Amino acid sequence: MPEQQSSNSNTDALGYIRTCKNYLRSASAVHHRTSSTAFAELVDNAKDASAKTVWINRVTARKNQFCLSITDDGVGLDDRGLLNMFGLGYSEGKLFKGGIGEYGAGFKSGSMKLGRDVLVLTIQKRSHRMFAGLLSRTMHDMEGLQDLTAVTVEIVEGEDGELAVKQDSRKHRQSIDMIKKYSGVVQSEKGLVTLMKRLREAKRSTRILISRISSDLEWEKEDICMKMPRDKHYRYERSLRVYLSHIYGKIRVRDQQKNPTIVLRNSEIIPVIWEKTLYHKGETSFAMRIESLRGLGRVQCLVGFKDPLNQYPGKPEKLKRRPENEPQGVIWLVNGRTVELFTPTKTQAGQNGDEKAWTKYSAVQAKGKGARIICELNLNNPTGLKLQQNKDGFQKNDSYYKLLAKMDEQLRKHCSQAMHKS
C-alpha cells in the first residue's frame, strides 16, 4: 500500500515515520490503564538511560497554562536516538545494565496518556550535541497529517558561546515553526533556546514537557493524584507518590538501590522497603526456592504477614477496603523494579476485604490469608515469564500460572507447619 502523505506544502519537508496518526491515541488508551503506569514508563526510560535522578513537576508554560515536566540526568540522546524514540519498535532498554525496555512503544504510549503534545529537549553527554523534538496530536489534527510525523531541530553553540538553532535546511526552519505553533510550551525560537540553555546550566540531560495535560490528573502540594473515588480505591492506586514508591522500592534494607531517585513536586519519594511491610514472627517470614517446575528457573521469595497475626480476631472492621489498608498477595519485582502488585494466590483469591475469613486465628495461619509474597525474578534466567508491553504485570501464560500455583502450595504448607509449632 502506498504511503499516505499530506498535501499541505508547509509540511512536505518533514520526515514521516509511516504510521497512522491514530496510533498515538490508541496506544495510550490500550497500553495504560491509568496515568500512574504512564509516569512509570517515562521513569523507566530515564532509568534505562542511566539516570541517577528523575524530577517530575508541573510548571507554567504559557500564560495561564501548565505543562508536565519530567527531567533526568542520564546519558541523553543524539538525533538518531531522538527519532528512534519517536518511532516504533526501537528500544535501548536491553543495551543498559538492568534495563527492562523491550517493545519500543513506551514513550509514545506514556506521554500521550498524559497529554496531547510533547516537546523533548536533550543533550547527549558524550558528544554534547543538543536536540529538540516535537510529537503532537494537535499538530496532526490541525495540519491534516495522516502519517505519524516527528519534528526535530539541532541547537548549536556559536563562537561567541551563545546557543542558537542550526539553520541549515528548509526542514529545520519548518520544524521551528511547528514547535512554536503546537508545542504549547514555547512561542519563539529564542524561548526554545532559553529552555535548552537552562537544561545545560542545570547539568541535566533530557527534559520532557507535556502540554494540554490529561483531565484525569489532580494536583496536590507534593503529589499528583488520579481522579478516582477515594473510598473505592487503595491509596497506591490514587497517589502517584505512593505508586512510584511501590514500583521502585527494594526488598530488603541491605539491597543495593537499582532505581533512580525520584523527586515529585520538589519532594523526594522514599522507596518502600518491602521487608519492613511484613510482620515477622518466627517462621512467618521465609525464603522458598521453586526448582521442581519444568521450564522455570530458581525463584526466591520473601514471605510474611502484612499485620500481626493476632491483630484481626474480633476486629473485622479493619479488613474493609480502605485506602490505608493495602491488600495481600504476590509482589513481583524484575531487576529491582516492581512490575505487578498484590496478585492473590488461589487460596487468597477473593479474601481481600472478606470479614468472615478472619474470625478465627487458625484460619489466618493455616491458609496463608493476609500473607504477602515478595518475589524477585531475573528474566535472563529461563523462567518462561514475559512482561506485558506496559510493564504493568506479566503475560498470563502457562509458566505464570504454574509459578503462582507453586507459591500457593508452599505458602499453605509453611503456614500450616507454623501454626502447629505455635
Secondary structure by P-SEA (a helix, b strand, c coil): ccbbbbcccccccccccccccaaaaaaaacccccaaaaaaaaaaaaaaacccbbbbbbbbccccbbbbbbbbbcccccaaaaaaaacccccccccccccccccccaaaaaaaaaccbbbbbbbcccccccccccccaaaaaaaccccbbbbbbbbbbccccccccccccaaaaaaaaaaaccccccccaaaaaaaaaaaaaacccbbbbbcccccccccccccccccccccccccccccaaaaaaaaaccccccccccccccccccbbbbbbcccccccccccccccccccccccccbbbbbbbbccccccccccccccccccccccccbbbbcccccccccccccccccccccccccccccccccccccbbbbbbbccccccccccccccccccccaaaaaaaaaaaaaaaaaaaaaaaac
